[in-house]
Amino acid sequence: MPCAAPWGYLARRVGGDLAGSFTAARWGGLLNATAIGLFLLATIASAALARRTRSARTAAPARLQPAGVGR
């Protein structure tokens, strides 16, 4: 769906242009811009989540010391 939506909106915009319907072309452009914005937001969120997950996995575990050591 996320891949198909911008193509559908582009078709609506071009179809509106060819039909001379300013309203259809405008809505197609608006929906296309919204789809691109949501794609960028999802990409940024995915990258941030991957970075956080990777740093949590690579963090060194706390060293356990025997009782009484280091006091």
PDB file with one MODEL, atoms N, CA, C and O in Angstrom:
MODEL        1
ATOM      1  N   MET A   1       0.818  -1.198   0.000  1.00  0.00           N
ATOM      2  CA  MET A   1       0.000   0.000   0.000  1.00  0.00           C
ATOM      3  C   MET A   1       0.864   1.264   0.000  1.00  0.00           C
ATOM      4  O   MET A   1       0.609   2.158  -0.807  1.00  0.00           O
ATOM      5  N   PRO A   2       1.874   1.379   0.869  1.00  0.00           N
ATOM      6  CA  PRO A   2       2.648   2.624   0.867  1.00  0.00           C
ATOM      7  C   PRO A   2       3.323   2.896  -0.476  1.00  0.00           C
ATOM      8  O   PRO A   2       3.520   4.055  -0.844  1.00  0.00           O
ATOM      9  N   CYS A   3       3.680   1.844  -1.211  1.00  0.00           N
ATOM     10  CA  CYS A   3       4.310   2.038  -2.523  1.00  0.00           C
ATOM     11  C   CYS A   3       3.282   2.408  -3.580  1.00  0.00           C
ATOM     12  O   CYS A   3       3.578   3.198  -4.476  1.00  0.00           O
ATOM     13  N   ALA A   4       2.093   1.857  -3.494  1.00  0.00           N
ATOM     14  CA  ALA A   4       1.075   2.073  -4.524  1.00  0.00           C
ATOM     15  C   ALA A   4       0.378   3.419  -4.374  1.00  0.00           C
ATOM     16  O   ALA A   4      -0.048   4.007  -5.367  1.00  0.00           O
ATOM     17  N   ALA A   5       0.258   3.909  -3.151  1.00  0.00           N
ATOM     18  CA  ALA A   5      -0.495   5.145  -2.913  1.00  0.00           C
ATOM     19  C   ALA A   5       0.040   6.339  -3.708  1.00  0.00           C
ATOM     20  O   ALA A   5      -0.755   7.018  -4.359  1.00  0.00           O
ATOM     21  N   PRO A   6       1.340   6.630  -3.690  1.00  0.00           N
ATOM     22  CA  PRO A   6       1.808   7.792  -4.463  1.00  0.00           C
ATOM     23  C   PRO A   6       1.538   7.665  -5.960  1.00  0.00           C
ATOM     24  O   PRO A   6       1.268   8.665  -6.625  1.00  0.00           O
ATOM     25  N   TRP A   7       1.609   6.441  -6.497  1.00  0.00           N
ATOM     26  CA  TRP A   7       1.328   6.265  -7.923  1.00  0.00           C
ATOM     27  C   TRP A   7      -0.139   6.556  -8.221  1.00  0.00           C
ATOM     28  O   TRP A   7      -0.462   7.161  -9.243  1.00  0.00           O
ATOM     29  N   GLY A   8      -1.017   6.129  -7.334  1.00  0.00           N
ATOM     30  CA  GLY A   8      -2.441   6.425  -7.507  1.00  0.00           C
ATOM     31  C   GLY A   8      -2.722   7.919  -7.435  1.00  0.00           C
ATOM     32  O   GLY A   8      -3.515   8.451  -8.212  1.00  0.00           O
ATOM     33  N   TYR A   9      -2.071   8.584  -6.502  1.00  0.00           N
ATOM     34  CA  TYR A   9      -2.266  10.029  -6.367  1.00  0.00           C
ATOM     35  C   TYR A   9      -1.690  10.773  -7.567  1.00  0.00           C
ATOM     36  O   TYR A   9      -2.253  11.774  -8.011  1.00  0.00           O
ATOM     37  N   LEU A  10      -0.576  10.288  -8.087  1.00  0.00           N
ATOM     38  CA  LEU A  10       0.010  10.899  -9.281  1.00  0.00           C
ATOM     39  C   LEU A  10      -0.932  10.726 -10.473  1.00  0.00           C
ATOM     40  O   LEU A  10      -1.127  11.655 -11.257  1.00  0.00           O
ATOM     41  N   ALA A  11      -1.509   9.539 -10.603  1.00  0.00           N
ATOM     42  CA  ALA A  11      -2.465   9.301 -11.683  1.00  0.00           C
ATOM     43  C   ALA A  11      -3.677  10.222 -11.549  1.00  0.00           C
ATOM     44  O   ALA A  11      -4.188  10.731 -12.547  1.00  0.00           O
ATOM     45  N   ARG A  12      -4.125  10.430 -10.333  1.00  0.00           N
ATOM     46  CA  ARG A  12      -5.261  11.331 -10.110  1.00  0.00           C
ATOM     47  C   ARG A  12      -4.896  12.760 -10.505  1.00  0.00           C
ATOM     48  O   ARG A  12      -5.692  13.462 -11.129  1.00  0.00           O
ATOM     49  N   ARG A  13      -3.693  13.184 -10.139  1.00  0.00           N
ATOM     50  CA  ARG A  13      -3.258  14.542 -10.472  1.00  0.00           C
ATOM     51  C   ARG A  13      -3.145  14.728 -11.977  1.00  0.00           C
ATOM     52  O   ARG A  13      -3.638  15.713 -12.527  1.00  0.00           O
ATOM     53  N   VAL A  14      -2.491  13.775 -12.644  1.00  0.00           N
ATOM     54  CA  VAL A  14      -2.331  13.866 -14.100  1.00  0.00           C
ATOM     55  C   VAL A  14      -3.693  13.766 -14.789  1.00  0.00           C
ATOM     56  O   VAL A  14      -3.974  14.503 -15.734  1.00  0.00           O
ATOM     57  N   GLY A  15      -4.531  12.853 -14.310  1.00  0.00           N
ATOM     58  CA  GLY A  15      -5.878  12.732 -14.872  1.00  0.00           C
ATOM     59  C   GLY A  15      -6.672  14.010 -14.708  1.00  0.00           C
ATOM     60  O   GLY A  15      -7.396  14.418 -15.617  1.00  0.00           O
ATOM     61  N   GLY A  16      -6.541  14.647 -13.548  1.00  0.00           N
ATOM     62  CA  GLY A  16      -7.224  15.917 -13.326  1.00  0.00           C
ATOM     63  C   GLY A  16      -6.707  17.007 -14.249  1.00  0.00           C
ATOM     64  O   GLY A  16      -7.478  17.827 -14.747  1.00  0.00           O
ATOM     65  N   ASP A  17      -5.396  17.011 -14.476  1.00  0.00           N
ATOM     66  CA  ASP A  17      -4.807  17.977 -15.404  1.00  0.00           C
ATOM     67  C   ASP A  17      -5.333  17.759 -16.823  1.00  0.00           C
ATOM     68  O   ASP A  17      -5.725  18.706 -17.505  1.00  0.00           O
ATOM     69  N   LEU A  18      -5.336  16.492 -17.258  1.00  0.00           N
ATOM     70  CA  LEU A  18      -5.790  16.192 -18.614  1.00  0.00           C
ATOM     71  C   LEU A  18      -7.275  16.482 -18.800  1.00  0.00           C
ATOM     72  O   LEU A  18      -7.703  16.887 -19.881  1.00  0.00           O
ATOM     73  N   ALA A  19      -8.058  16.274 -17.747  1.00  0.00           N
ATOM     74  CA  ALA A  19      -9.499  16.521 -17.830  1.00  0.00           C
ATOM     75  C   ALA A  19      -9.836  18.000 -17.630  1.00  0.00           C
ATOM     76  O   ALA A  19     -10.972  18.422 -17.845  1.00  0.00           O
ATOM     77  N   GLY A  20      -8.850  18.766 -17.223  1.00  0.00           N
ATOM     78  CA  GLY A  20      -9.098  20.186 -16.978  1.00  0.00           C
ATOM     79  C   GLY A  20      -9.752  20.456 -15.632  1.00  0.00           C
ATOM     80  O   GLY A  20     -10.313  21.529 -15.411  1.00  0.00           O
ATOM     81  N   SER A  21      -9.677  19.479 -14.734  1.00  0.00           N
ATOM     82  CA  SER A  21     -10.269  19.637 -13.404  1.00  0.00           C
ATOM     83  C   SER A  21      -9.190  20.088 -12.418  1.00  0.00           C
ATOM     84  O   SER A  21      -8.364  19.294 -11.968  1.00  0.00           O
ATOM     85  N   PHE A  22      -9.219  21.363 -12.101  1.00  0.00           N
ATOM     86  CA  PHE A  22      -8.236  21.906 -11.176  1.00  0.00           C
ATOM     87  C   PHE A  22      -8.370  21.270  -9.798  1.00  0.00           C
ATOM     88  O   PHE A  22      -7.364  21.014  -9.136  1.00  0.00           O
ATOM     89  N   THR A  23      -9.599  21.011  -9.360  1.00  0.00           N
ATOM     90  CA  THR A  23      -9.831  20.428  -8.031  1.00  0.00           C
ATOM     91  C   THR A  23      -9.227  19.026  -7.927  1.00  0.00           C
ATOM     92  O   THR A  23      -8.573  18.707  -6.933  1.00  0.00           O
ATOM     93  N   ALA A  24      -9.441  18.186  -8.947  1.00  0.00           N
ATOM     94  CA  ALA A  24      -8.882  16.827  -8.915  1.00  0.00           C
ATOM     95  C   ALA A  24      -7.359  16.875  -8.952  1.00  0.00           C
ATOM     96  O   ALA A  24      -6.693  16.117  -8.247  1.00  0.00           O
ATOM     97  N   ALA A  25      -6.812  17.763  -9.773  1.00  0.00           N
ATOM     98  CA  ALA A  25      -5.350  17.881  -9.852  1.00  0.00           C
ATOM     99  C   ALA A  25      -4.781  18.370  -8.528  1.00  0.00           C
ATOM    100  O   ALA A  25      -3.743  17.885  -8.077  1.00  0.00           O
ATOM    101  N   ARG A  26      -5.453  19.323  -7.912  1.00  0.00           N
ATOM    102  CA  ARG A  26      -4.972  19.854  -6.638  1.00  0.00           C
ATOM    103  C   ARG A  26      -5.020  18.780  -5.552  1.00  0.00           C
ATOM    104  O   ARG A  26      -4.068  18.643  -4.784  1.00  0.00           O
ATOM    105  N   TRP A  27      -6.108  18.020  -5.477  1.00  0.00           N
ATOM    106  CA  TRP A  27      -6.214  16.961  -4.477  1.00  0.00           C
ATOM    107  C   TRP A  27      -5.176  15.868  -4.724  1.00  0.00           C
ATOM    108  O   TRP A  27      -4.595  15.332  -3.780  1.00  0.00           O
ATOM    109  N   GLY A  28      -4.949  15.543  -5.986  1.00  0.00           N
ATOM    110  CA  GLY A  28      -3.927  14.546  -6.301  1.00  0.00           C
ATOM    111  C   GLY A  28      -2.552  15.004  -5.854  1.00  0.00           C
ATOM    112  O   GLY A  28      -1.785  14.219  -5.296  1.00  0.00           O
ATOM    113  N   GLY A  29      -2.235  16.273  -6.094  1.00  0.00           N
ATOM    114  CA  GLY A  29      -0.950  16.820  -5.658  1.00  0.00           C
ATOM    115  C   GLY A  29      -0.826  16.855  -4.149  1.00  0.00           C
ATOM    116  O   GLY A  29       0.226  16.530  -3.598  1.00  0.00           O
ATOM    117  N   LEU A  30      -1.907  17.250  -3.476  1.00  0.00           N
ATOM    118  CA  LEU A  30      -1.898  17.313  -2.009  1.00  0.00           C
ATOM    119  C   LEU A  30      -1.711  15.925  -1.400  1.00  0.00           C
ATOM    120  O   LEU A  30      -0.926  15.751  -0.468  1.00  0.00           O
ATOM    121  N   LEU A  31      -2.430  14.949  -1.926  1.00  0.00           N
ATOM    122  CA  LEU A  31      -2.299  13.584  -1.405  1.00  0.00           C
ATOM    123  C   LEU A  31      -0.919  13.010  -1.704  1.00  0.00           C
ATOM    124  O   LEU A  31      -0.362  12.271  -0.892  1.00  0.00           O
ATOM    125  N   ASN A  32      -0.368  13.348  -2.867  1.00  0.00           N
ATOM    126  CA  ASN A  32       0.969  12.879  -3.214  1.00  0.00           C
ATOM    127  C   ASN A  32       2.004  13.471  -2.260  1.00  0.00           C
ATOM    128  O   ASN A  32       2.892  12.759  -1.790  1.00  0.00           O
ATOM    129  N   ALA A  33       1.897  14.753  -1.974  1.00  0.00           N
ATOM    130  CA  ALA A  33       2.830  15.390  -1.041  1.00  0.00           C
ATOM    131  C   ALA A  33       2.684  14.791   0.362  1.00  0.00           C
ATOM    132  O   ALA A  33       3.677  14.611   1.067  1.00  0.00           O
ATOM    133  N   THR A  34       1.458  14.486   0.762  1.00  0.00           N
ATOM    134  CA  THR A  34       1.227  13.866   2.060  1.00  0.00           C
ATOM    135  C   THR A  34       1.861  12.483   2.124  1.00  0.00           C
ATOM    136  O   THR A  34       2.468  12.120   3.131  1.00  0.00           O
ATOM    137  N   ALA A  35       1.718  11.708   1.045  1.00  0.00           N
ATOM    138  CA  ALA A  35       2.314  10.366   1.009  1.00  0.00           C
ATOM    139  C   ALA A  35       3.838  10.438   1.094  1.00  0.00           C
ATOM    140  O   ALA A  35       4.464   9.624   1.773  1.00  0.00           O
ATOM    141  N   ILE A  36       4.428  11.404   0.412  1.00  0.00           N
ATOM    142  CA  ILE A  36       5.888  11.557   0.471  1.00  0.00           C
ATOM    143  C   ILE A  36       6.317  11.961   1.879  1.00  0.00           C
ATOM    144  O   ILE A  36       7.311  11.448   2.392  1.00  0.00           O
ATOM    145  N   GLY A  37       5.580  12.872   2.507  1.00  0.00           N
ATOM    146  CA  GLY A  37       5.894  13.287   3.876  1.00  0.00           C
ATOM    147  C   GLY A  37       5.794  12.129   4.862  1.00  0.00           C
ATOM    148  O   GLY A  37       6.646  11.978   5.737  1.00  0.00           O
ATOM    149  N   LEU A  38       4.754  11.313   4.719  1.00  0.00           N
ATOM    150  CA  LEU A  38       4.603  10.154   5.605  1.00  0.00           C
ATOM    151  C   LEU A  38       5.710   9.124   5.363  1.00  0.00           C
ATOM    152  O   LEU A  38       6.177   8.481   6.303  1.00  0.00           O
ATOM    153  N   PHE A  39       6.125   8.970   4.115  1.00  0.00           N
ATOM    154  CA  PHE A  39       7.229   8.071   3.812  1.00  0.00           C
ATOM    155  C   PHE A  39       8.511   8.544   4.504  1.00  0.00           C
ATOM    156  O   PHE A  39       9.224   7.746   5.113  1.00  0.00           O
ATOM    157  N   LEU A  40       8.797   9.840   4.406  1.00  0.00           N
ATOM    158  CA  LEU A  40       9.993  10.380   5.062  1.00  0.00           C
ATOM    159  C   LEU A  40       9.918  10.221   6.574  1.00  0.00           C
ATOM    160  O   LEU A  40      10.913   9.876   7.213  1.00  0.00           O
ATOM    161  N   LEU A  41       8.750  10.470   7.148  1.00  0.00           N
ATOM    162  CA  LEU A  41       8.574  10.311   8.591  1.00  0.00           C
ATOM    163  C   LEU A  41       8.796   8.860   9.013  1.00  0.00           C
ATOM    164  O   LEU A  41       9.455   8.599  10.019  1.00  0.00           O
ATOM    165  N   ALA A  42       8.250   7.920   8.250  1.00  0.00           N
ATOM    166  CA  ALA A  42       8.428   6.496   8.572  1.00  0.00           C
ATOM    167  C   ALA A  42       9.886   6.079   8.426  1.00  0.00           C
ATOM    168  O   ALA A  42      10.383   5.274   9.214  1.00  0.00           O
ATOM    169  N   THR A  43      10.576   6.621   7.425  1.00  0.00           N
ATOM    170  CA  THR A  43      11.986   6.295   7.232  1.00  0.00           C
ATOM    171  C   THR A  43      12.829   6.804   8.385  1.00  0.00           C
ATOM    172  O   THR A  43      13.698   6.089   8.885  1.00  0.00           O
ATOM    173  N   ILE A  44      12.582   8.028   8.810  1.00  0.00           N
ATOM    174  CA  ILE A  44      13.329   8.606   9.935  1.00  0.00           C
ATOM    175  C   ILE A  44      13.051   7.829  11.216  1.00  0.00           C
ATOM    176  O   ILE A  44      13.971   7.535  11.980  1.00  0.00           O
ATOM    177  N   ALA A  45      11.787   7.498  11.451  1.00  0.00           N
ATOM    178  CA  ALA A  45      11.431   6.738  12.656  1.00  0.00           C
ATOM    179  C   ALA A  45      12.067   5.355  12.639  1.00  0.00           C
ATOM    180  O   ALA A  45      12.547   4.879  13.668  1.00  0.00           O
ATOM    181  N   SER A  46      12.075   4.709  11.478  1.00  0.00           N
ATOM    182  CA  SER A  46      12.686   3.384  11.365  1.00  0.00           C
ATOM    183  C   SER A  46      14.183   3.439  11.623  1.00  0.00           C
ATOM    184  O   SER A  46      14.731   2.570  12.300  1.00  0.00           O
ATOM    185  N   ALA A  47      14.840   4.451  11.089  1.00  0.00           N
ATOM    186  CA  ALA A  47      16.286   4.592  11.300  1.00  0.00           C
ATOM    187  C   ALA A  47      16.593   4.864  12.772  1.00  0.00           C
ATOM    188  O   ALA A  47      17.555   4.323  13.317  1.00  0.00           O
ATOM    189  N   ALA A  48      15.785   5.694  13.409  1.00  0.00           N
ATOM    190  CA  ALA A  48      16.001   5.992  14.829  1.00  0.00           C
ATOM    191  C   ALA A  48      15.782   4.746  15.684  1.00  0.00           C
ATOM    192  O   ALA A  48      16.541   4.491  16.619  1.00  0.00           O
ATOM    193  N   LEU A  49      14.759   3.983  15.369  1.00  0.00           N
ATOM    194  CA  LEU A  49      14.485   2.757  16.121  1.00  0.00           C
ATOM    195  C   LEU A  49      15.601   1.735  15.916  1.00  0.00           C
ATOM    196  O   LEU A  49      16.016   1.074  16.867  1.00  0.00           O
ATOM    197  N   ALA A  50      16.081   1.604  14.702  1.00  0.00           N
ATOM    198  CA  ALA A  50      17.176   0.660  14.436  1.00  0.00           C
ATOM    199  C   ALA A  50      18.438   1.082  15.167  1.00  0.00           C
ATOM    200  O   ALA A  50      19.160   0.240  15.700  1.00  0.00           O
ATOM    201  N   ARG A  51      18.702   2.360  15.194  1.00  0.00           N
ATOM    202  CA  ARG A  51      19.899   2.845  15.887  1.00  0.00           C
ATOM    203  C   ARG A  51      19.803   2.593  17.386  1.00  0.00           C
ATOM    204  O   ARG A  51      20.775   2.191  18.025  1.00  0.00           O
ATOM    205  N   ARG A  52      18.606   2.837  17.941  1.00  0.00           N
ATOM    206  CA  ARG A  52      18.420   2.616  19.376  1.00  0.00           C
ATOM    207  C   ARG A  52      18.514   1.131  19.709  1.00  0.00           C
ATOM    208  O   ARG A  52      19.114   0.760  20.717  1.00  0.00           O
ATOM    209  N   THR A  53      17.932   0.285  18.879  1.00  0.00           N
ATOM    210  CA  THR A  53      17.981  -1.159  19.110  1.00  0.00           C
ATOM    211  C   THR A  53      19.409  -1.674  18.998  1.00  0.00           C
ATOM    212  O   THR A  53      19.844  -2.498  19.803  1.00  0.00           O
ATOM    213  N   ARG A  54      20.139  -1.184  17.995  1.00  0.00           N
ATOM    214  CA  ARG A  54      21.529  -1.624  17.809  1.00  0.00           C
ATOM    215  C   ARG A  54      22.395  -1.193  18.980  1.00  0.00           C
ATOM    216  O   ARG A  54      23.231  -1.966  19.446  1.00  0.00           O
ATOM    217  N   SER A  55      22.206   0.040  19.467  1.00  0.00           N
ATOM    218  CA  SER A  55      23.032   0.498  20.586  1.00  0.00           C
ATOM    219  C   SER A  55      22.694  -0.258  21.864  1.00  0.00           C
ATOM    220  O   SER A  55      23.566  -0.462  22.708  1.00  0.00           O
ATOM    221  N   ALA A  56      21.443  -0.677  22.017  1.00  0.00           N
ATOM    222  CA  ALA A  56      21.066  -1.448  23.203  1.00  0.00           C
ATOM    223  C   ALA A  56      21.678  -2.844  23.156  1.00  0.00           C
ATOM    224  O   ALA A  56      22.050  -3.398  24.191  1.00  0.00           O
ATOM    225  N   ARG A  57      21.782  -3.412  21.956  1.00  0.00           N
ATOM    226  CA  ARG A  57      22.364  -4.750  21.827  1.00  0.00           C
ATOM    227  C   ARG A  57      23.868  -4.740  22.014  1.00  0.00           C
ATOM    228  O   ARG A  57      24.431  -5.708  22.525  1.00  0.00           O
ATOM    229  N   THR A  58      24.529  -3.667  21.611  1.00  0.00           N
ATOM    230  CA  THR A  58      25.987  -3.633  21.669  1.00  0.00           C
ATOM    231  C   THR A  58      26.518  -3.041  22.966  1.00  0.00           C
ATOM    232  O   THR A  58      27.729  -3.028  23.184  1.00  0.00           O
ATOM    233  N   ALA A  59      25.645  -2.557  23.820  1.00  0.00           N
ATOM    234  CA  ALA A  59      26.093  -1.987  25.087  1.00  0.00           C
ATOM    235  C   ALA A  59      26.709  -3.096  25.941  1.00  0.00           C
ATOM    236  O   ALA A  59      26.193  -4.213  25.994  1.00  0.00           O
ATOM    237  N   ALA A  60      27.794  -2.779  26.593  1.00  0.00           N
ATOM    238  CA  ALA A  60      28.480  -3.771  27.437  1.00  0.00           C
ATOM    239  C   ALA A  60      27.627  -4.044  28.671  1.00  0.00           C
ATOM    240  O   ALA A  60      27.132  -3.114  29.308  1.00  0.00           O
ATOM    241  N   PRO A  61      27.459  -5.300  29.000  1.00  0.00           N
ATOM    242  CA  PRO A  61      26.679  -5.618  30.200  1.00  0.00           C
ATOM    243  C   PRO A  61      27.436  -5.173  31.456  1.00  0.00           C
ATOM    244  O   PRO A  61      28.665  -5.096  31.468  1.00  0.00           O
ATOM    245  N   ALA A  62      26.686  -4.890  32.485  1.00  0.00           N
ATOM    246  CA  ALA A  62      27.303  -4.472  33.742  1.00  0.00           C
ATOM    247  C   ALA A  62      28.160  -5.611  34.287  1.00  0.00           C
ATOM    248  O   ALA A  62      27.765  -6.777  34.260  1.00  0.00           O
ATOM    249  N   ARG A  63      29.318  -5.253  34.772  1.00  0.00           N
ATOM    250  CA  ARG A  63      30.219  -6.277  35.321  1.00  0.00           C
ATOM    251  C   ARG A  63      29.785  -6.618  36.730  1.00  0.00           C
ATOM    252  O   ARG A  63      29.562  -5.739  37.563  1.00  0.00           O
ATOM    253  N   LEU A  64      29.672  -7.877  36.971  1.00  0.00           N
ATOM    254  CA  LEU A  64      29.313  -8.336  38.303  1.00  0.00           C
ATOM    255  C   LEU A  64      30.597  -8.597  39.075  1.00  0.00           C
ATOM    256  O   LEU A  64      31.525  -9.229  38.569  1.00  0.00           O
ATOM    257  N   GLN A  65      30.637  -8.107  40.294  1.00  0.00           N
ATOM    258  CA  GLN A  65      31.807  -8.330  41.151  1.00  0.00           C
ATOM    259  C   GLN A  65      31.369  -9.177  42.333  1.00  0.00           C
ATOM    260  O   GLN A  65      30.233  -9.079  42.796  1.00  0.00           O
ATOM    261  N   PRO A  66      32.275 -10.001  42.812  1.00  0.00           N
ATOM    262  CA  PRO A  66      31.952 -10.809  44.009  1.00  0.00           C
ATOM    263  C   PRO A  66      31.632  -9.879  45.200  1.00  0.00           C
ATOM    264  O   PRO A  66      32.092  -8.739  45.258  1.00  0.00           O
ATOM    265  N   ALA A  67      30.853 -10.389  46.120  1.00  0.00           N
ATOM    266  CA  ALA A  67      30.468  -9.607  47.297  1.00  0.00           C
ATOM    267  C   ALA A  67      31.697  -9.142  48.056  1.00  0.00           C
ATOM    268  O   ALA A  67      32.628  -9.921  48.259  1.00  0.00           O
ATOM    269  N   GLY A  68      31.715  -7.895  48.475  1.00  0.00           N
ATOM    270  CA  GLY A  68      32.797  -7.355  49.285  1.00  0.00           C
ATOM    271  C   GLY A  68      33.925  -6.775  48.460  1.00  0.00           C
ATOM    272  O   GLY A  68      34.802  -6.132  49.035  1.00  0.00           O
ATOM    273  N   VAL A  69      33.962  -6.958  47.158  1.00  0.00           N
ATOM    274  CA  VAL A  69      35.032  -6.426  46.336  1.00  0.00           C
ATOM    275  C   VAL A  69      34.630  -5.022  45.885  1.00  0.00           C
ATOM    276  O   VAL A  69      33.498  -4.797  45.457  1.00  0.00           O
ATOM    277  N   GLY A  70      35.561  -4.089  45.985  1.00  0.00           N
ATOM    278  CA  GLY A  70      35.320  -2.738  45.516  1.00  0.00           C
ATOM    279  C   GLY A  70      34.651  -1.838  46.543  1.00  0.00           C
ATOM    280  O   GLY A  70      34.178  -0.758  46.189  1.00  0.00           O
ATOM    281  N   ARG A  71      34.599  -2.241  47.778  1.00  0.00           N
ATOM    282  CA  ARG A  71      33.975  -1.398  48.811  1.00  0.00           C
ATOM    283  C   ARG A  71      34.961  -0.521  49.490  1.00  0.00           C
ATOM    284  O   ARG A  71      34.595   0.245  50.381  1.00  0.00           O
TER     285      ARG A  71
ENDMDL
END
